[in-house]
Amino acid sequence: MDDIIRLLPESVANQIAAGEVIQRPASVVKELMENAVDAGSTSITVVVKDGGKTLVQIIDNGCGMSDTDARMCFERHATSKIREASDLFAIHTLGFRGEAMASIVAVAQVVLRTRRASDEIGTEVTLAGSVVESQEAVTCPAGSNFMVRNLYFNTPARRKFLKSNNAELKHIIHEFQRIALANTQVDFSLTHNETEIYTLPAANLKQRIVHLFGKSINQSLTSIDVSTTLIQISGFLGKPEFAKKTSGEQFFFINNRFMKHPYFHKGVLTAYEKILPPDYFPSYFIFLEADPASIDINIHPTKTEIKFEDEPAIFQILVAAVREALGRFNLVPSIDFNPEQSIEIPPLRKNESFRVPEISYNTDYNPFELERKGFENYASKAEKDALKHWETLYRDTKTVTGESALPVPEEQQQLDLAGSDTGGRFLQLKNKYILTAVKSGLMVIDQHHAHERILYEKYIQTLAHNQPVPQQILFPVTVELEPSDYLMTLELMGDLQTLGFDIRDFGSNTVVLNGCPADISNPDPKALLESILDEYKNKKADIKVKARERLILSLASASALNYGRTLSAGEMQDLVDRLFACENPNYSPGGHPVISIISLEEIEKRF
């Protein structure tokens, strides 16, 4: 029988590796930008076309390469970063394995122009599908210029699974943001289809965050800065009142390398858990500094999953640091933190034991006995007589029942459990629920979800007959958006106008609102638009649900009555009447229960 095991051809092996490292155009941007940072660049330009499918171009002013290095950099596992296995535990660069360039050239057409500052002339290398087509001397600026065209041109099965241009651009923006945040000393720019998205000058971290995410984030940031022998933590946290329903502005960096770490993310949420509503996410930009020997970054091809030597201890330090930062700036009720007087508590090392402090105390001590003796010795006769009278009164007190009971507040009298219908009498509980009596017991209605259902069916019916007329705003409102939100708004522009928004593109990540749908409870047009985008991102993308229906659901959720709003008796009556006029009053458009009935039997069991 013939042998069946064969070595794969180099080109096939590279394509398999490319499937792990180069998952989409954003992966190309990430790898080439990291290489540019490692090359000591002070200026990096990113140019993409058609969401990176047609072109990804990275231009830097770094150290450049010789003609031999320009050819060698595309070989698999060719690297200038490490020489032996021990170097893996002292890595300070972003790239080191030598897989990125080989993976990119395996699935794309690549042209590299590069020159070292000490050389008079540079070199140009042209490759396609791991095959070198040409290499020649050219005149070019110092640094490197990578042009990656037609990604997955030789693997059409992979190419057809790429998303729309805007969807791929969003992934590119996310990778760009991560590298730009970690390298504030570098000038960055990003251009898509000849439209400038970012121009970032070198700046400090807070300025870089504002340049990336808009001026509105400036007022929501508070600093965090803690140093221990195990880890150093710095960066910025978002104030609780600016938390969002969607994640997206949560960034962890270790030694200036972006990382994903669900365990540490849970630690941050733990510090916020008492001050944030459920399902809300705070913004944070947290930078960790640790000894490279105490971490392992070589566990995933994309190098975004990091292992730490003592994760539980770092978790506790992180939680304490976030709580201290929030408390120090009076963002939560807490004791007064003073960094100058704080002491460092070193973490417990592995295989290290600790001694429980010994405490001595008098088991016969009775403070009440001393208090009684003191009262008898120093209290006046009038005080002693008053105490006896109160003790007698308390001893003779019995449970008050029947007609002698205290009067019931008027709003509680509205809950007539013997009523046959709702009877038009309602009680609002915690400014969140509407309570009313029915034949079978007590009906509880969630006011937010009820209003969601009402608005959703109203918008559906309105669009089925005609397009709503916008209610004009007295003064047009200009809204500056984060680039990915701006792209989303452009995608939804037509549907937003159909729903009754008078909205126009103003360019430079900005839109102008001239009108909003009538009968919207949210009086702030800017907050309404941002809330709609937040809800839209938060809704699960279901291919069975059309984009317009998803937008209507987001509009209904963003416009519905918020919890905490006090309703008058007339408003509660109107809300309930409109709810029961809906086709499906029992559930919100998102599937949440709207109505719950507590039966008489269940109530009577409690007494």
C-alpha positions in Angstrom: 0.0 0.0 0.0 1.4 3.4 -1.0 2.3 6.0 1.7 -0.5 8.6 2.1 1.1 11.4 4.2 2.5 14.2 2.1 4.0 17.6 3.0 1.8 20.5 1.9 3.2 22.8 -0.7 4.4 26.1 0.8 1.7 28.1 -1.0 -1.1 25.9 0.5 0.5 26.0 3.9 0.6 29.8 3.7 -3.0 30.0 2.7 -4.0 27.8 5.7 -2.0 30.1 8.0 -3.6 33.1 6.4 -7.0 31.8 7.4 -5.9 32.2 11.1 -4.0 35.5 10.9 -5.8 37.3 8.1 -9.5 36.9 8.8 -10.6 40.1 6.9 -9.2 43.4 5.6 -9.0 44.8 9.1 -6.5 42.1 9.9 -4.2 43.4 7.2 -4.5 46.9 8.6 -3.7 45.7 12.1 -0.6 43.7 11.1 0.9 46.4 8.8 0.2 49.2 11.3 1.9 47.2 14.1 4.9 46.6 11.8 5.0 50.4 11.1 5.0 51.1 14.8 7.8 48.6 15.4 9.8 50.3 12.7 10.0 53.5 14.8 7.6 55.5 12.6 6.4 58.9 13.8 3.8 59.2 11.0 1.6 56.4 9.7 -1.0 56.9 6.9 -3.7 54.3 6.2 -5.6 54.3 2.9 -8.4 51.8 2.1 -10.8 51.4 -0.8 -14.1 49.5 -0.8 -13.8 48.5 2.9 -10.3 47.2 2.2 -11.3 44.6 -0.4 -9.8 46.5 -3.3 -6.9 48.2 -1.5 -5.2 48.5 1.8 -2.2 50.9 1.8 0.0 51.6 4.8 2.7 54.4 4.4 5.2 55.0 7.2 8.4 57.0 7.8 10.1 54.2 9.8 13.5 52.7 9.5 12.8 51.0 6.1 14.4 47.9 4.7 17.4 46.9 2.6 16.7 45.1 -0.7 17.5 41.7 0.9 15.2 42.4 3.9 12.4 43.6 1.6 12.5 40.2 0.0 13.0 38.2 3.1 10.2 39.8 5.1 7.6 37.8 3.1 9.1 34.4 4.0 7.2 32.5 6.6 8.7 32.8 10.1 11.2 35.4 9.0 11.6 38.0 11.7 14.0 40.5 13.1 12.4 40.5 16.6 13.5 37.2 18.2 16.6 34.9 17.9 15.9 32.2 20.4 13.0 30.7 22.5 13.9 32.7 25.6 13.2 35.9 23.6 9.5 35.0 23.7 9.5 36.0 27.4 11.0 39.4 26.9 9.0 40.8 24.0 8.6 44.5 23.7 7.5 44.7 20.1 4.0 44.2 18.6 5.0 41.7 15.9 7.5 38.9 16.3 6.5 35.6 14.8 7.1 36.4 11.1 3.7 35.1 10.0 1.8 38.2 9.1 3.6 39.2 5.8 3.6 35.6 4.5 -0.1 35.2 5.3 -1.0 38.5 3.6 1.0 37.8 0.4 -0.5 34.3 0.2 -4.0 35.7 -0.4 -3.4 39.1 -2.0 -1.4 41.0 -4.6 1.2 43.0 -2.8 3.6 45.8 -3.8 6.2 47.0 -1.3 8.4 50.1 -1.8 10.9 50.7 0.9 14.1 52.6 1.6 16.4 53.1 4.6 17.4 56.7 5.4 21.1 55.8 4.9 20.4 54.5 1.3 20.2 56.7 -1.7 17.8 54.4 -3.6 15.1 52.1 -2.5 13.6 48.8 -3.7 10.2 47.6 -5.0 9.0 44.1 -4.6 5.9 42.8 -6.4 4.2 39.5 -5.3 0.9 37.7 -5.8 -0.2 34.5 -4.1 3.2 33.9 -2.4 5.0 34.2 -5.8 7.6 36.9 -6.3 6.9 38.5 -9.7 9.6 41.2 -9.7 12.1 43.1 -7.6 13.8 46.3 -8.8 15.4 49.5 -7.6 13.2 52.5 -7.4 13.3 56.1 -6.0 11.0 56.4 -3.0 10.9 58.2 0.4 12.6 56.7 3.4 10.3 54.3 5.2 7.9 51.7 3.8 4.9 51.8 1.6 2.8 48.6 1.5 0.0 48.3 -1.1 -2.2 45.2 -0.6 -4.8 44.8 -3.5 -7.6 42.4 -4.2 -7.7 40.5 -0.9 -8.6 36.8 -1.3 -8.3 37.1 -5.1 -7.1 33.5 -5.3 -9.6 32.1 -2.7 -13.0 33.2 -3.9 -14.7 31.1 -1.3 -13.2 33.3 1.4 -13.9 36.5 -0.4 -17.6 35.9 -0.8 -18.0 35.7 3.0 -16.7 39.3 3.5 -19.4 41.7 4.6 -20.5 45.0 3.0 -17.9 47.7 2.5 -19.3 49.7 5.4 -19.3 46.7 7.7 -15.7 45.9 6.8 -14.7 49.6 7.3 -16.1 49.5 10.8 -13.8 46.6 11.6 -10.9 48.6 10.1 -11.8 51.6 12.2 -11.8 49.5 15.4 -8.3 48.1 14.6 -7.1 51.7 13.8 -8.5 53.0 17.1 -6.7 50.3 19.1 -3.3 51.0 17.6 -3.8 54.8 17.7 -4.7 54.7 21.4 -1.6 52.7 22.3 0.8 55.0 20.4 -0.1 58.6 21.1 3.4 59.8 20.1 2.6 58.9 16.4 0.7 60.9 13.9 -2.0 58.8 12.2 -4.5 59.3 9.4 -7.2 57.1 7.9 -8.8 57.6 4.5 -11.6 55.6 2.9 -12.5 56.0 -0.8 -10.7 59.4 -0.8 -12.8 60.5 2.2 -10.8 61.5 5.3 -12.0 59.7 8.4 -9.3 60.5 10.9 -6.3 62.9 11.1 -4.7 62.4 14.5 -1.7 64.6 15.5 0.6 63.3 18.3 -1.0 64.1 21.6 -1.4 62.9 25.2 -3.8 60.1 25.9 -6.8 62.2 26.8 -6.5 64.3 23.7 -6.1 61.2 21.6 -9.3 59.7 23.1 -11.2 62.9 22.3 -9.8 63.0 18.7 -11.0 59.4 18.2 -14.4 59.4 19.8 -15.5 63.0 19.6 -15.6 66.1 21.9 -18.6 64.8 23.8 -16.5 62.1 25.5 -14.2 64.7 27.1 -16.6 65.5 30.0 -17.2 61.8 30.7 -13.6 60.8 31.5 -12.0 60.4 34.9 -8.4 59.2 35.4 -7.1 56.0 37.0 -3.6 55.6 38.2 -2.3 52.9 40.6 1.1 51.4 40.9 2.0 48.2 42.7 4.9 45.8 42.6 2.9 43.4 40.5 1.2 45.7 38.0 0.9 49.3 37.1 -2.6 50.6 36.0 -3.3 53.9 34.3 -5.7 55.4 31.8 -9.3 56.8 31.9 -12.7 55.6 33.0 -16.1 56.7 31.8 -18.4 58.2 34.4 -21.5 56.1 35.2 -24.0 58.5 33.8 -22.4 58.2 30.3 -22.6 54.4 30.1 -24.3 52.9 27.1 -26.3 49.8 26.3 -23.8 48.6 23.8 -20.1 47.8 24.2 -17.5 49.3 22.0 -15.5 51.8 24.0 -13.8 49.3 26.3 -10.1 49.0 25.8 -7.4 47.0 27.7 -3.7 47.4 26.8 -0.8 45.4 28.3 2.6 47.0 27.7 0.9 49.2 24.9 -0.5 46.1 23.2 -4.3 45.8 22.8 -5.8 42.7 24.4 -9.1 41.1 25.0 -9.5 39.8 28.5 -13.1 38.8 29.6 -11.9 38.1 33.2 -10.5 41.7 33.7 -13.5 43.1 31.9 -15.7 41.4 34.5 -13.5 43.0 37.2 -14.3 46.5 35.8 -18.0 45.7 35.6 -17.8 44.4 39.2 -16.5 47.8 40.3 -19.4 49.5 38.6 -22.1 47.0 39.5 -23.8 49.1 42.3 -24.0 52.3 40.2 -25.0 51.1 36.7 -28.4 49.8 35.5 -28.4 46.2 34.2 -27.0 45.7 30.7 -25.2 49.0 30.6 -21.5 49.2 29.7 -19.1 51.9 31.0 -16.3 53.3 28.7 -12.8 52.6 29.9 -9.3 53.0 28.4 -7.1 51.0 30.8 -3.3 50.5 30.3 -1.5 47.8 32.3 2.3 47.6 32.6 3.9 44.4 33.7 7.2 42.5 33.4 7.1 40.8 30.0 8.3 37.6 31.7 5.1 37.5 33.7 2.8 37.4 30.7 2.4 35.1 27.7 1.3 36.8 24.4 2.1 33.8 22.2 -1.1 31.8 22.7 -3.2 33.1 19.7 -2.3 34.0 16.1 -3.7 37.5 16.4 -1.9 38.1 19.7 -4.9 39.7 21.4 -5.4 37.0 24.0 -2.9 37.3 26.9 -2.1 35.0 29.8 -0.9 36.5 33.1 1.1 34.7 35.7 -1.1 35.8 38.7 -4.5 36.8 37.2 -6.6 36.6 40.5 -4.3 39.1 42.2 -4.4 41.5 39.3 -8.2 41.1 39.2 -8.4 42.2 42.8 -6.0 45.1 42.3 -8.0 46.2 39.2 -11.3 46.2 41.0 -9.9 48.2 43.9 -8.2 50.7 41.5 -11.5 51.3 39.6 -13.5 51.7 42.8 -10.9 54.1 44.2 -10.9 56.2 41.0 -14.7 56.4 41.0 -14.7 57.2 44.7 -11.9 59.8 44.5 -13.9 61.9 42.1 -17.2 61.6 44.0 -18.7 59.4 41.3 -20.0 57.0 43.9 -20.6 57.4 47.7 -17.4 56.3 49.3 -14.8 57.2 51.8 -12.2 59.9 51.0 -9.3 58.5 49.1 -6.0 60.3 49.5 -3.3 58.8 47.2 -0.5 60.5 49.2 -1.5 58.7 52.4 -2.4 55.3 50.8 -0.2 52.3 51.6 0.6 49.5 49.2 -0.6 46.1 50.2 1.5 43.5 48.3 -0.3 40.6 46.8 0.0 37.1 48.3 2.5 35.1 46.3 2.1 31.5 45.3 3.0 29.0 48.1 3.1 31.9 50.6 1.2 31.6 53.8 -0.1 34.4 56.0 -0.6 34.6 59.8 -4.0 35.5 61.2 -3.7 38.5 63.6 -4.4 37.6 67.3 -6.9 39.7 69.1 -7.4 39.7 72.9 -10.6 40.8 74.6 -12.5 40.5 77.9 -15.4 38.1 77.5 -17.0 39.4 80.7 -17.3 43.0 79.5 -20.9 44.3 79.3 -21.3 47.9 78.0 -25.0 47.9 78.8 -24.3 47.1 82.5 -22.0 50.2 82.7 -24.6 52.3 80.9 -27.3 51.2 83.3 -25.2 51.9 86.4 -24.2 55.3 84.9 -27.8 56.2 84.3 -28.8 55.2 87.8 -25.9 57.2 89.3 -26.2 60.4 87.3 -29.8 60.7 85.9 -32.2 63.0 87.6 -35.4 61.9 89.3 -37.5 63.3 86.5 -35.6 61.4 83.8 -35.9 58.1 85.8 -39.7 58.7 86.2 -40.0 59.4 82.4 -38.2 56.2 81.6 -40.6 54.2 83.8 -43.6 55.8 82.1 -42.3 54.9 78.6 -41.5 51.3 79.6 -45.1 50.9 81.0 -46.6 52.4 77.8 -44.5 50.1 75.6 -45.3 47.1 77.7 -49.1 47.7 77.4 -49.0 48.4 73.7 -50.9 45.8 71.6 -51.3 45.3 67.8 -53.8 47.7 66.4 -56.5 46.1 64.3 -60.0 46.8 62.9 -61.4 50.3 63.1 -58.6 51.5 65.4 -56.0 50.9 62.7 -54.1 53.8 61.2 -55.7 55.4 58.2 -54.6 53.9 54.8 -53.1 56.4 52.4 -55.4 57.5 49.6 -53.2 56.1 46.8 -53.3 52.7 48.4 -57.1 52.8 48.6 -57.1 52.8 44.8 -56.2 49.1 44.8 -59.7 47.7 45.1 -59.1 44.0 44.8 -62.9 43.4 44.8 -63.4 45.4 41.6 -64.6 43.7 38.5 -62.5 45.8 36.1 -59.6 48.2 36.3 -62.1 50.8 37.4 -59.9 53.6 36.1 -57.9 53.6 39.3 -54.1 53.2 39.1 -51.1 53.3 41.3 -47.6 53.9 40.1 -44.9 51.9 41.9 -41.3 53.2 42.0 -42.1 55.3 38.9 -41.7 52.0 36.9 -44.8 49.9 37.2 -48.5 50.7 37.0 -50.7 48.7 39.4 -54.4 48.2 39.0 -57.0 45.8 40.3 -58.7 43.1 38.1 -61.1 40.3 38.8 -58.4 37.7 39.3 -56.1 39.8 41.4 -53.5 42.6 40.9 -52.3 43.6 37.5 -48.7 44.9 37.1 -47.8 46.8 33.9 -44.2 47.7 33.0 -44.7 51.3 31.7 -41.6 51.4 29.5 -42.3 48.1 27.7 -46.0 49.0 27.4 -45.1 52.3 25.7 -42.6 50.4 23.5 -45.4 48.2 22.2 -47.8 51.2 21.6 -45.2 53.1 19.6 -44.0 50.1 17.6 -47.5 49.3 16.4 -48.2 53.0 15.8 -45.1 53.3 13.6 -45.8 50.1 11.7 -49.4 51.3 10.9 -48.3 54.8 10.0 -45.7 53.6 7.5 -48.3 51.2 6.0 -50.5 54.1 5.0 -48.3 57.1 4.6 -45.0 58.7 5.6 -45.1 60.7 8.8 -44.5 64.4 8.6 -41.5 65.6 10.7 -42.1 68.0 13.5 -39.7 70.8 12.8 -37.1 71.9 15.3 -36.9 75.6 16.1 -33.1 75.6 15.8 -31.4 72.8 13.8 -29.2 70.6 15.9 -25.8 69.5 14.8 -24.7 66.1 16.0 -21.0 65.0 15.9 -20.8 61.2 15.9 -18.1 58.7 16.3 -17.0 57.5 12.8 -18.6 54.0 13.0 -21.8 55.6 14.3 -21.6 58.2 11.5 -21.3 55.4 8.9 -24.3 53.6 10.4 -26.3 56.8 10.3 -25.5 57.2 6.6 -26.7 53.7 6.0 -30.0 54.4 7.9 -30.5 57.9 6.5 -33.3 57.0 4.1 -35.1 54.9 6.7 -34.8 57.6 9.3 -36.3 60.1 6.9 -39.2 57.6 6.2 -39.9 57.4 9.9 -40.3 61.2 10.2 -36.8 62.5 10.8 -35.6 65.5 8.8 -31.9 64.6 8.9 -29.1 65.7 6.5 -25.4 64.7 6.1 -23.1 67.6 7.0 -19.8 65.7 6.4 -16.9 65.3 8.8 -18.7 62.7 10.9 -21.5 65.2 11.5 -25.3 65.2 10.7 -27.9 68.0 11.1 -31.3 67.3 12.6 -34.0 69.7 11.4 -37.1 67.7 12.5 -38.1 64.7 14.5 -41.2 62.4 14.4 -44.2 63.9 16.1 -45.4 62.6 19.5 -41.9 61.7 20.6 -41.6 61.8 24.4 -37.8 62.5 24.2 -37.4 66.3 23.9 -33.7 66.3 23.1 -33.2 65.5 19.3 -29.4 64.8 19.8 -30.1 62.4 22.7 -32.9 60.7 20.7 -30.7 60.1 17.7 -27.8 58.7 19.8 -30.3 56.5 21.7 -31.7 55.1 18.5 -28.2 54.3 17.2 -27.4 52.7 20.6 -30.6 50.6 20.5 -30.0 49.7 16.9 -26.5 48.3 17.7 -27.9 46.5 20.7 -30.6 44.7 18.8 -29.5 41.2 17.6 -29.0 41.3 13.8 -31.5 38.7 12.5 -31.5 38.1 8.8 -35.2 37.5 9.0 -35.8 41.0 10.3 -35.6 43.7 7.7 -33.4 46.7 8.5 -36.4 49.1 8.6 -38.3 46.9 11.1 -35.2 46.8 13.2 -34.9 50.5 13.1 -38.6 50.9 14.0 -38.0 48.7 17.0 -35.0 50.8 18.0 -37.0 54.1 17.6 -39.8 52.7 19.7 -37.4 51.6 22.4 -35.5 55.0 22.4 -38.7 57.1 22.4 -40.6 55.1 25.0 -41.3 56.4 28.5 -38.2 56.0 30.7 -38.3 54.5 34.1 -38.3 57.1 36.8 -40.9 59.3 35.2 -43.9 60.1 37.4 -47.3 59.7 35.6 -50.5 61.4 36.5 -53.7 59.4 36.9 -54.9 60.6 33.5 -51.5 59.6 31.8 -51.7 56.1 33.4 -55.3 55.7 32.2 -54.4 56.7 28.7 -51.3 54.4 28.6 -53.4 51.4 29.7 -56.2 52.2 27.2 -53.7 52.5 24.3 -51.9 49.3 25.4 -55.1 47.2 25.3 -55.9 48.6 21.9 -52.7 47.0 20.5 -52.8 43.7 18.7 -50.3 42.1 21.1 -50.4 43.9 24.4 -48.7 41.1 26.4 -45.2 41.5 25.1 -42.9 44.3 24.0 -41.5 44.3 20.4 -38.3 42.9 21.9 -40.1 40.0 23.6 -40.2 41.3 27.1 -43.4 40.7 29.2 -45.5 43.8 29.6 -48.3 42.5 31.9 -48.1 40.3 34.9 -51.1 39.4 37.2 -50.6 38.5 40.8 -53.6 36.2 41.7 -55.7 36.7 44.8 -54.7 33.2 46.0 -51.0 34.2 45.8 -51.7 37.4 47.7 -53.8 35.6 50.4 -51.0 33.1 51.0 -48.9 35.9 52.3 -51.3 36.8 55.1 
